[in-house]
Amino acid sequence: MSQGQSKNQRNGRVRRRYLARRLEILRAAGREFRARGFAETGMRDIAEAAALSPANLYNYFKGKHEILYFCQDNALDRMIGALGTARRRKTSAAARLQSVIVSHLRCLLDEVEGSAAHLLTSALPPRQQRYLVAKRDRYEQGVRNIVAAGIRSGEFAPRDAALAARAMLGALNWSVQWFRPEGPLTATEIAEDLADYLIRGLLAKPDPLQRFSSGRETQQVVREFVSHDARKRASA
């Protein structure tokens, strides 16, 4: 092995450790944001939750606004990746939409940084707000396209696709306000039930016995989501 290759490998390991530590801080910050509120959470609180000194924390993030931005950007990347996977599936519009809902809620409810993504966007500087809003719009447009495809095929009843997509996303995003991990239902169980409820409101001919996906298919959606997330982090 040449000296240059050895140096590249060392640099790669250092970079991976740095990114892994940033994600650990991200999760700790997300827990603090949820427990205390964004405005009341200080960098010292985050440092203590992440088992770091305040001085060491600043080696990874310049401030809590940068952490919040990273929370939001990371969660949107996951959602957009899961949306792309769903759109490539050769299934009905209802099944594709179901997989999007499961992935969306997994990101919000199973990943603490995902829930932090839906805190005070307005707390960020205008430039970062515009960037994230553009990303959210791209995601919303993708969900809207699935709804519109179902309407064109006759699977969904004629309606305003934009309104339907926004109502659906609003219901999903609000779940971070009421979901409790210690509750009687898991995030996946809530995702399946909520997907069933939301999609039935779109169907042209609702079938009370119809299931949009089996438990095995839902597990496959979750595996694809996790696999995409792992590839995303590895490529970083």
CORZIFEN-V400236 format. One record per helix or strand of 3 or more residues. SS is the DSSP state (~ for helix, > for strand). FROM is the first residue (numbers start at 1). TO is the last residue. If there is no record, write none. Layout:
SS,FROM,TO / SS,FROM,TO
This chain:
~,3,36 / ~,43,49 / ~,54,57 / ~,64,88 / ~,93,110 / ~,112,116 / ~,121,123 / ~,126,153 / ~,161,178 / ~,187,200 / ~,215,235
